[in-house]
Amino acid sequence: MASLRVPVNLGPRSYSIAISSGDADGLAAFARQAVPKSNRALVVVDAAIPQHADLVERNLQAAGWQTRRVTIPSGEASKSTAELSRLWDVLADWPADRKTLVVAVGGGVIGDLAGFAAATYARGLPLLMVPTTLLSMVDSSVGGKTGINHPSGKNLIGAFHQPAAVWIDTAFLDTLPEREFLSGLAEVIKYGVILDADFFAYLEAHADAIRRRDADAIRRIVARSCELKAVVVEQDEREETGLRAILNYGHTFAHVFETIGGYGAWLHGEAVAAGMVCASRLAEKQGLISAELTERQRRLLARFDLPIAPKSEWPIDPMIAGMYRDKKTELGRLRFILPTKLGHVELRDDVPETAAREILQTAS
């Protein structure tokens, strides 16, 4: 089937997201259109999916690219200075030039790491995102955020670097483990809460079809998620107006859950799921919404076996301290993305620490 195109309109940094199913041969032509002057490609791939890298490399080589491959160990721990330095070393030893294409084949870890290498080597290389997980298809591959983790927090070191293009083949999801697939649905649900009440209702009505990975349902939720993210990124590419911060609904809680639990204990989407419920309960406490909106989120998340609360054994003080390191925090004040109705959220800086602490104390 022909690919669906979702444009991301950013002036000279504009690019296209192609969404297809089982159209591996179309990747090379799409990449050539996006970076017509490139003839070398560094393929960065998650160690768990060599078959996807084989497919990508074969198609690029057939279209005239010289390729090299770097395999990255699976897991959040690979978003590190050590793995970043390894990518820099490969690029320098080749040697790469400013037309060398970096191709990120994998989930959010690979996209963030390879993207940051592309952003920083030679002051910027073209980047092709080839997401292979649902989470990366609907979120991290679009928008230009790249980076690595620091022991003090997730994604503390990074840069904005828009890709030259994003190639999404939903057939890659056929090999995705169930836990990772379900984790990605948390970010899909997020779009419904923050931007599109009708989309949220679609997810409620089609949860069974989505869970069994019905091809039409998956293409629809991926395309709509990309469209919604593109709208936000186009209006606030570098988080300067505050609009893009709405994409972080639930993430102030989620990032500390990931840090306190140890990177990899929870998948990102699992942490986001519990974080959204905490944020919604915080909105209830502030009088912004009724309990019914929180309950709809809880029910939908539970249908996908996603967590709806942090683990009871996690200590609260370190989690509160972690929130003060959140990138949204300003002038020592915690800021949260909170819903005011289904399909609309706001950035609030009037939430006292005591309220956030109470949510954590009662959530588990």
N, C-alpha and C positions, 0 to 999 in steps of 0.2 A: 504494500500500500504506500501511497505517496506520503512523505513526511509532512507534518503540520509545523508551521513556522510561527514562533512567537517573537516579535521584535522587542529589543530593549533599546530605547531611543535615548542615547546619551551624547548627541552631537558627534564629534570625531571619535568617541569611544563606543559608538553604537555597535551592536552585534545581534546575531540571530540565534535563537534556540530552536533546534530541529528536533521534533518528537516523532519517532517512528516505531515500528514493531518488526523486528527481524529483517531489517534492511541494512545489513552490514556493508554491502557493496557501496551504499550511498555515502559512507563516512568520508572516504578519500576525496570525492568530488566536492563535498561540503567543506572539508578542510582547505582544499585548494582554492575555493572561492573566497574563503575567509582570509587566507594568508598566501596570496598568489606568488609572492617572491621567495617563499621559503623552500629549501630543498633538503633540510636536515631536521630530524625530529627526535627528541629525547622522550621516550615512553617511560613514564613512572607508574608502576603498577603495584597493587596490593599482592602480597605473597599468596593469598588464598585464591586468587583468580587468574592464574597464568593463561588459561584458555582464552580469556577476554583480551589479554594483551597480545596473544598470538594472532587473534583475529584482526585487531587494530593494526598491528605491525604489517601483516600480510597486505592489507588494503593500502596502507601508506606506501609500502615498497613498490607495489604494483603501479602506483601513481607517480613514482619517480623519487620518493624520499629515501635518503639514507637514514637509517634508524639505529639508535642504541637504546638499551633497556636497563632500567634500574628497578630492582625488586625491593619493596619496603616491607618489613615485618608488619603483620596485621596488628591493629590495636591503637588506642589513643596514645600509648607511650611513645609511638613513633613520631609524634609531633614534637620533635626535640631538636636541640642544637646539633646533636651528633648526626642525626639523619639529614638535617639541612646541610651541614658541612659536607656530608658525603655526596649530595647532589651537586653542590658547588664544585667539588673536586672533579667529578665526572665531566661537568661542563667545561671546566678549565683545561682538563687533560685532552679533551677532544681535538682542538679547542672549539667551543661554541662561539658564534658571533651573534649580533643582535637580530638576525633573521632566523636563528634556530628556534624551532617550535618546541615548546614543552607540552606534552600530552599527558594529562592526568587521568589515569584509568583506575577507578575505584570509588570508594565512598568519600565521606567528608574529610577523613584523615588525610587521604592521598591528595584530594583537591586543595586543602589548606596548605599542606606541606609543599607540594609541587608548585602551587600558585605562589607561595612566598619565595621559593627559589627563583621562579620566573620574574617576580617583582623586583628582586634584589640583584640578580646576576647581570652585570653589564648595564645596570640601571634600568633593566626591563626587557624581557623577552616575550614574544607572543605566546599565548596560552590557549590550548584547546581542552576544554573540560569534557570528559567522557564518563559521566557518573554511572555507576553500576548498582547503587543501592537506592531504595525509594527515598530515603532521607536526603541524599545528595542530589537526586533528580529534582526534588521539589523545593530545595532550600539552598544548600551550601554551594552548589555549582553555579548559581545565578547571583550576581550582585557585586562580585569583585572583592569580597573579604577573604584575606589569606592570613596565615599566621601559624605560630607554634605555641605550645603551652609553657608555663613557668611553674615551678613548685608552689608559688603563691597563688596561682589562679590559671584558669583556662583562657587561652587565646590572648594573653597579655602582651605578646610580642607579635607584631604583624603589620600589614600594609594593605591599602586598597589597591587592587590591580585587576581591572576588568579583563575577562577573557576575550580572545578574538572571536570565539564562537563556543557554543555548547551543543554537543551531540547526545541526545537521549534516545536510547533504544530500549523500550520497555521489555523486550525479550530477555535482556540481561537479568531481569527480576526472576526469571524461571529458576535460576540457580541460587537465589538469595535465601539464606536460612530464615525460617519462620520468625524467629525472635527479632532479627534485623528488619524484616519486612514490617512487622507490627510496630517496631520502634519508629519507623519512618512515618507511620500514620499519625503520630502525635503532631508533627509539624503540619500535616495536611489539615487536621482538625483545627490547629491554631489559626490558619487562614480564615476558616469559617467564623471563628469567634471574633477576630479582629477586623474583618473587612467584608464579609459576605454571609449574611444570615441565610440566604437561599442555598448557598453551598453547604453550610452546616446541616441544613434540613436534608439536602441530598445525601450527605454522608450517613445521617440517621436512617434514611429510607433504604439505602443500598449497602448497609454495613455487611450483610451476608455475602453479597456479590463481591464486594471489595475484599473481604477476608479470603474468599476462595480464588482471588486474583483473576477475576473475570477480565478479559482483555479490554473490552470496551469501557468498563468502569475504571480500570487502571489508567487508560489513556486519558479519560475525562478528568480524573482527579489530578493527574500530573500536569496536564495542559492548564487547567484552571489555577492550580497553585502557582505555576510559572507566570501566568498572566497577572495574577494578583501581586506577586513579588515584583514583577517588572514595573507595575504602576507605581509602587512605593519607591523603588530604586531610582526611577526616572525623576521623581520629584525631590529626592534627598539622597543623592548618590553617596555622600561621605558623612552622613549623619550630622549635618550642620544645622538643619532646621528643626530637628526633633521628630520629624515624621517617620523616618526610617526606624527609629527606636521602637515603634509599635511592633515590629517583627520580632522583638525580644520578649513578647508576652510570655510570662512564665519562666524566663531565662535567668532572672535575678536569683530566684530560688534554685533553678536547675543547675546553674554553674557551681553553686556551693555544694549541692548534693553530689555532683561529679567529683569535686575536689575532696570533700570530706570522706566520701566513700572510697577514694582511690580511683584514679583514671582507669576506666575499663570495668569497674564493678557494676556500674549501670551503663547501658548504652545511652547516647545523648537523648534520643527520643523518649526513653523511659524516664530520664530525669526531667525532661520538658513536660511530660504528662503530669507527673506529681507537682511540678512547679506551677503549671496552669491552674490546677485545683487550689493550690495554696494562694495564688494571686487572686483567684476568683473569690475565695473565702475572705481574703483581705479586703476586696472590694465590697463584699457584703458587710463586713465590720465597719467600713467607712460610710455605709448607707448609700452606696452607688447603685447596687443591684439587689434583686431579690434572691432568695435561696434557690429558686427554681432554675435560674441560669447555671448556677454551680452544679446543681443536680443533673441537668442535661449533659453537661460536660463529663461528669463522673460516670454517668450511664454509658455514654458513647465510648469513653476511654476503656471502661471495663469490658465492653463487647469485644475489644481488641486485646484484652488481657494486659493492659498497661497499668503501671503503678498509679495510685491516686493519693499517695502520702509518702513522706520520707520514712526511712527506717527508724524505728524507735530508739535504737542504740546509738544513733548519731548524736554527738554532743552539740548543744545549741550555741554556746558561746563562740566556738570557731566558725560556725555557719554565719552568725551575725557579723563577726569580724570579716569574713569573706565577702559579705554583701557590701561592706564599705570599700572594697577594692573593685567593685563592679564598675564597668566603664561608664555607666549612666550616672554614677554618683558625682555630685558637684558641691563644692564648698562644704564638704563634710555631711551633706544631707542625703539620705537614702531616697532613691527615686524608683518608682515601680510603674509598670504598664498595667493598668487596671481597666476592666470592662465597665462600661456604663449602660450598655445594652448589647444584645447579640448583634454582631457585625460592626461594633464600634468600641474602641478602647482609647484611653488617654494616658499621657505621661504625667504622673502626679509626684510632687515633691513635698507634700504635706502629710506624709504618713510617718508617724512617730516610730522609733525603734521598738517601743514597747508593744505596739500593735503587731509588728512583724514577729517579734519574739513570742507573743501569745499564739499566733498562728502556728509556729513551729512546735510549740509546747503541746498544742491540742491536736495537731494534724496526725500525729503518729499514734 
